[in-house]
Amino acid sequence: MSQPANDIGSAGLEVENADMSSCEIAANDIVKLTHGKLSTEEVSASVVCPSCGAVSLFIGITRNSFEGKKVVELEYEAYIPMAQSEMKKICWDVRRKWPSVKHIAIHHRLGVVPVSEASVIIAISSPHRSESLEAVKYCIDTLKATVPIWKKEIYETEDCSWKENKECRWAGSREK
């Protein structure tokens, strides 16, 4: 069954930044969960700022194989209120660790995601590249570890398998 291409949830947070004199626009955190196709251009443009010389991106896409099985698509589900809350916490953590970060955007797709399409896009702007690159890595690693979004792989054989991220804090807890 096809899902409508509309936003399920989106939240923007205005955040005080230590150095607001170099950019007229207040720091902004955007978290978005949607069944619609993700746009790299939209996410990237949402974090551009005249005082920032770096915009770093992470784009996670559906690959066509996993452990020798041919993957035809992924399907994502989320507990939306908690997912948004955890994504906002990631933004706050980034700002605490990298105070020079200006804008943060985390978009995650839900529903069916075909091979070669984006499941998640993270964009972060900062005055210099090192902060935004480090912050993007932190964002994706923390998202996979803490945000309640579940992934099902659908294979060419029509078999499927729910996947647990190895980074996930609750991974392996059921095996004890």
Residue, then its C-alpha position, 0 to 999 in steps of 0.5 A: m500500500s502506497q503512503p501519501a507523500n506528506d510530512i508526518g512530523s516536522a519541528g523547527l527549533e530556534v536556538e540561541n547561538a553564542d556568536m549571532s553577530s556574524c549571521e542575521i538568521a537565528a540558529n535553526d534545528i530542523v527535524k523531519l519525518t516524512h513518507g515523501k522522497l527526500s531532497t538533498e537540495e532542500v536539506s542542504a539549502s536549509v542550513v546555508c548561512p552567509s557566515c558559514g564556510a562549510v555545509s557537511l552532508f550525510i546521505g544514507i541510501t538503500r543499497n541493493s544487497f545485504e549479506g549476499k541477499k538482493v534487497v529490493e526496498l526498505e521499509y521504515e516505521a517509527y514511534i513519531p513523538m519519541a523519534q522527534s524528541e530524540m532527534k531534537k536531543i541530538c541537535w542539542d548535543v551537537r550544539r553543546k559539543w560544537p558551539s560554532v555549528k549554525h544550522i542543523a537539519i535531520h530528515h528521515r524517510l518513513g514507509v517504503v524506500p526503493v534501492s538508490e533512494a535516500s532514507v536519511i539526510i543530515a546537513i550541518s553548517s558551521p564556519h569551518r569544515s572540521e566542526s560540521l564534519e565531526a557533528v554530522k558523523y556524531c548525528i548519524d551514529t547517535l540517530k542509529a543508536t537512540v532514535p526509535i526508527w525500525k527498518k525492514e529489508i525486503y528481498e528479491t525472494e519476497d522474504c523480509s527481515w526486520k533489522e536492528n542497528k548494531e549501534c542501537r543501545w537496546a541491541g542484543s538486550r533480548e539475547k540475555 
